[in-house]
């Protein structure tokens, strides 16, 4: 059986292209998720795909960096699947690993080089993001969520403190003021 696995890192990215490629490859079952590839821990769909796969199946992924962004994770995942008798195919790179035979040296080299490039690309993204964040902080720019309007925050705190007499729940206060629940609780405690 051909099993497809598709992943994007952020909610703003589109999974449709990957899903279409996997369907065109003949995948009968798809596992799809929106989660970072730097760690396998929160990747529940990957875990389910690996548990679903049986000896003789092939896990199909559009590109190496969709499976993992770390060379160690990439090798660990492929090794684990190979030990189960599951082949791993990367469509774009035209590489397929079969645990029943040792892959040829050139194929193994290419796999590791491409995996290293995926990790390198991820490291560059993190480095550039960190540099940009530091540069913005030095310029005095606010990082993170926009600050709360002080007048609205005071109103929310007042409504919270008077909730026994006004009959408002915390949910109603949060909805009417737009102040996040965590911010309201933090300000009330301080």
C-alpha positions in Angstrom: 0.0 0.0 0.0 1.2 3.5 -0.8 0.8 5.8 2.2 1.2 9.6 1.8 2.5 12.0 4.4 2.2 15.8 3.9 3.3 18.6 6.3 3.6 22.3 6.3 5.1 24.3 9.2 2.6 27.2 9.6 -1.1 27.6 9.2 -0.5 30.2 6.4 1.0 27.5 4.2 -1.0 25.4 1.8 -1.1 21.6 1.9 -3.1 21.1 -1.3 -0.1 20.9 -3.6 1.5 18.1 -1.5 -1.8 16.3 -1.2 -2.3 16.4 -5.0 1.2 15.1 -5.7 0.7 12.3 -3.2 -2.6 11.3 -4.8 -1.0 11.4 -8.3 1.7 9.1 -7.0 -1.1 6.6 -6.1 -1.3 7.0 -2.3 -4.4 5.3 -1.0 -4.2 6.8 2.5 -2.9 10.3 3.4 -1.7 11.7 6.7 -1.6 15.5 6.8 -0.6 18.0 9.4 0.5 21.6 10.0 3.4 21.5 12.5 7.0 22.4 12.5 9.5 19.8 11.2 12.2 20.5 13.7 10.9 18.0 16.2 9.0 14.7 15.8 7.3 15.0 19.2 4.2 17.0 18.3 3.8 15.4 14.9 0.9 13.1 15.7 0.1 12.4 12.0 3.6 11.2 11.3 3.4 8.9 14.3 0.0 7.6 13.1 1.4 7.1 9.6 4.4 5.1 10.9 2.1 3.0 13.1 -0.4 2.4 10.2 2.3 1.3 7.8 2.9 -2.5 7.5 5.7 -4.6 6.0 5.7 -4.1 2.2 4.0 -0.7 2.4 5.7 2.5 1.1 5.5 5.9 2.9 5.6 8.6 0.2 6.7 12.1 0.9 6.9 14.9 -1.6 10.3 16.2 -0.4 12.9 15.3 2.2 12.3 18.5 4.2 8.7 17.6 4.6 9.6 14.5 6.6 12.3 16.1 8.8 14.5 19.2 9.0 17.2 17.5 11.2 19.5 15.0 9.6 19.4 13.0 12.9 15.5 12.8 12.9 15.5 12.1 9.2 17.8 9.1 9.5 16.0 7.9 12.7 12.6 7.9 11.0 13.8 6.2 7.8 15.8 3.6 9.8 12.7 2.9 12.0 10.5 2.4 8.9 13.1 0.3 7.2 13.2 -2.0 10.3 9.4 -2.4 9.9 9.9 -3.4 6.3 8.4 -0.2 5.1 9.9 1.6 2.1 10.3 5.4 2.1 10.0 7.3 -1.2 10.8 11.0 -1.7 9.1 12.2 -4.9 11.0 15.3 -5.7 14.4 13.8 -5.0 13.4 10.5 -6.8 14.9 8.4 -3.9 13.4 5.3 -2.5 14.8 3.4 0.5 14.1 -0.3 1.0 15.0 -1.9 4.3 15.3 -5.4 2.6 18.5 -4.4 0.8 21.3 -1.9 1.4 20.8 1.1 -0.8 23.6 1.8 -3.1 26.4 4.1 -1.9 25.5 7.0 -4.3 21.8 6.9 -3.2 22.8 6.9 0.5 25.2 9.8 -0.1 22.5 11.8 -2.0 20.0 11.2 0.8 22.3 12.4 3.5 23.4 15.5 1.4 19.8 16.5 0.7 18.9 15.9 4.4 21.9 18.1 5.4 20.7 20.8 3.1 17.2 20.7 4.7 18.8 21.1 8.1 21.1 23.9 6.9 18.1 25.7 5.4 16.2 25.4 8.7 19.2 26.7 10.6 19.5 29.7 8.3 15.8 30.5 8.8 16.3 30.5 12.6 19.4 32.5 12.3 17.8 35.2 10.1 14.7 35.4 12.3 16.8 35.8 15.4 18.9 38.5 13.8 15.8 40.3 12.6 14.2 40.1 16.1 17.4 41.5 17.7 17.7 44.3 15.2 14.0 45.3 15.8 14.5 45.3 19.6 17.6 47.6 19.2 15.4 49.9 17.1 12.9 50.0 20.0 10.2 48.1 18.1 7.7 46.1 20.1 7.9 42.4 19.6 4.9 40.0 20.0 1.3 40.8 20.3 0.2 44.5 20.2 -0.1 46.1 23.6 -3.5 46.5 25.2 -5.3 49.8 25.3 -4.9 51.0 28.9 -8.4 52.4 29.1 -9.9 49.1 27.9 -7.7 47.1 30.3 -8.9 49.2 33.2 -12.5 48.7 32.1 -12.0 44.9 32.0 -10.4 44.9 35.5 -13.3 47.0 36.8 -15.9 44.6 35.2 -14.0 41.7 36.7 -13.9 43.1 40.2 -17.6 44.0 40.0 -18.7 40.7 38.4 -20.7 39.6 41.4 -22.9 42.7 41.1 -23.0 43.1 37.3 -23.5 39.4 36.8 -20.9 39.1 34.0 -18.8 36.0 33.6 -15.1 36.1 32.7 -16.0 34.9 29.2 -18.4 37.8 28.7 -15.8 40.3 30.0 -13.2 38.9 27.7 -15.6 39.0 24.7 -16.9 42.5 25.4 -13.5 44.1 26.0 -11.2 42.1 23.7 -8.7 41.7 26.5 -7.3 38.1 26.5 -8.2 36.0 29.6 -4.5 35.5 30.5 -3.9 39.2 30.4 -6.9 39.9 32.5 -5.9 37.4 35.2 -2.3 38.6 35.2 -3.4 42.2 35.7 -5.9 41.4 38.4 -3.3 39.4 40.4 -0.7 42.2 40.1 
